[in-house]
Amino acid sequence: MKRIVLSGLLIGLLSSLTQAQTVPGTTSDVAKPAIVGAARDSGMLSSPQTTASQTTDNTDTQLDKAVTALNNGDKAGSTQALQAGITGLEATAQKSSSSFKDKVLAQVSKLKALLPLIAGGSLTGNGLQKAIGLAKLASNASKLDGLLSAGSLLGKASSLTSGLSGISSGLSALSGPTQSSGQSLITAALGSISKLDQGGFAAKAAEPVVKNQIGSVLNFVKGAL
């Protein structure tokens, strides 16, 4: 009799265990936790230098819009774009440790003084373009100075090219031999920069050359400002 009872209990216990394994929500149905930080898209990560570069590009765009708007007789649009450009210049300079920081802030002060002149109609497009050109020289030189200070230039051809292009655009504020000298220095640097992204010996050999060329451009800008 005891054997019959025990057999019944064992059968019941095994039946219960079998049902527990198939009940939804048990351990077999729990999703595995995702590994935080795994398989992240490297394109989503940006270095401080890349972010600064993008900010300067956006600021330059606003400054250009200010000139275009004023040339088209849109004083309100010009004022708005110039104010946005000034805000970008000032914000970037305040976070910078570049030797050009004070020069950028000096140009910011000059641009601020032009805001009421736009509204009053006493500032021409050419006058605004010259002032903005000097601001571009300072801000893009500051960007390049930051890249040099960060160390290796390998893989940074895009940011360097952007900074040099910004300086080239700012040369419109200058004239004659000074403008030509600056453009020659920029052209020489641009000719070497592409090698930085080639990798291997070519990139390493080009890096000191580019550093010297960028240094010459920065010295030129300091003299021009």
SVG drawing of the C-alpha trace seen along z (x, -y; Angstrom):
<svg xmlns="http://www.w3.org/2000/svg" viewBox="-2 -105 61 107">
<polyline fill="none" stroke="black" stroke-width="0.4" points="0.0,0.0 2.8,-2.3 4.5,-1.6 1.4,-2.6 1.1,-5.9 4.8,-6.8 4.5,-6.0 1.5,-8.3 3.4,-11.1 6.4,-10.8 4.2,-10.8 2.4,-14.0 5.7,-15.7 7.2,-14.9 4.0,-16.2 4.3,-19.5 7.9,-20.0 7.1,-19.4 4.4,-22.0 6.7,-24.6 9.2,-24.3 6.7,-25.2 5.0,-28.1 5.6,-31.4 7.5,-33.9 9.9,-31.5 13.7,-31.7 13.6,-30.3 11.6,-33.3 13.6,-36.0 15.5,-38.1 19.2,-38.3 20.4,-41.7 22.0,-43.8 25.6,-44.7 25.7,-48.4 28.2,-50.0 28.6,-47.0 28.4,-47.3 28.2,-51.1 28.4,-52.8 31.8,-54.5 30.2,-57.2 28.1,-58.3 31.3,-59.2 32.8,-62.6 36.0,-64.0 36.0,-67.5 38.1,-68.6 35.4,-67.3 32.7,-69.0 34.6,-72.3 35.1,-72.1 31.4,-71.6 30.5,-74.5 32.9,-76.8 31.6,-75.8 28.0,-76.5 29.1,-79.9 30.8,-80.8 27.5,-79.9 25.6,-82.3 28.1,-85.1 27.9,-84.6 24.1,-84.7 24.4,-88.1 26.3,-89.6 24.0,-88.1 20.9,-89.4 22.3,-92.9 23.2,-92.9 19.6,-92.0 18.3,-94.8 17.1,-92.5 18.2,-94.3 16.3,-92.2 17.6,-89.0 21.1,-90.3 20.9,-91.3 19.5,-87.9 22.1,-86.0 24.9,-88.2 23.7,-87.8 23.6,-84.0 27.2,-84.1 28.3,-86.3 26.8,-83.8 28.6,-80.9 31.9,-82.7 31.7,-83.8 30.6,-80.4 33.4,-78.6 36.0,-81.1 35.0,-80.9 35.6,-77.1 38.9,-77.4 42.4,-77.4 43.8,-78.5 46.3,-81.3 43.8,-83.0 41.1,-83.2 41.6,-86.9 41.8,-87.7 38.5,-85.9 36.8,-87.8 38.2,-91.1 36.5,-90.4 33.3,-89.5 33.3,-92.9 33.7,-94.6 30.9,-92.6 28.6,-93.5 29.2,-97.2 27.9,-96.7 24.5,-95.4 22.9,-98.9 24.6,-100.1 22.8,-97.5 19.4,-98.5 20.2,-102.1 21.1,-101.5 24.6,-103.0 26.5,-99.8 27.2,-98.5 27.5,-94.8 31.2,-95.4 31.9,-96.9 30.2,-94.0 32.0,-91.4 35.4,-92.9 34.6,-92.7 33.3,-89.2 36.4,-88.2 38.6,-89.2 36.4,-87.3 36.7,-84.2 40.5,-84.5 40.6,-84.5 38.0,-81.8 39.4,-79.3 43.0,-80.0 41.8,-79.2 40.4,-75.9 43.6,-75.0 45.7,-75.9 43.5,-73.6 44.1,-70.7 47.9,-71.3 47.8,-71.4 45.9,-68.2 48.9,-66.2 48.8,-63.9 47.2,-65.2 46.8,-61.7 43.3,-61.1 42.3,-64.8 42.6,-65.9 39.0,-66.9 39.1,-69.2 42.3,-70.8 41.0,-71.4 37.9,-73.0 39.9,-75.3 42.2,-76.4 39.1,-76.9 37.6,-79.2 40.8,-81.2 40.9,-81.4 37.4,-82.8 38.4,-85.3 41.2,-86.6 38.6,-88.7 39.1,-91.2 42.7,-91.7 44.0,-93.0 47.0,-93.2 50.3,-91.3 49.1,-90.4 46.1,-88.5 48.3,-86.8 50.9,-85.7 48.2,-84.2 46.6,-82.3 50.0,-80.9 50.6,-79.5 47.1,-77.9 47.5,-76.4 50.8,-74.8 49.3,-73.3 46.2,-72.0 48.6,-70.2 50.1,-68.1 47.1,-67.5 45.4,-64.7 48.4,-62.5 47.5,-62.4 44.6,-60.0 46.6,-57.7 48.0,-55.8 51.4,-54.1 54.7,-55.8 53.2,-58.4 51.0,-59.8 53.7,-59.8 56.1,-61.5 53.6,-64.1 52.6,-65.0 55.7,-67.1 55.5,-68.9 51.8,-69.8 52.5,-70.9 55.1,-73.4 52.8,-74.6 49.9,-75.1 52.2,-76.9 53.2,-79.3 49.5,-80.0 48.8,-80.7 51.8,-83.1 50.5,-84.9 47.0,-85.3 48.5,-86.6 50.3,-89.3 47.2,-90.1 45.1,-90.6"/>
</svg>
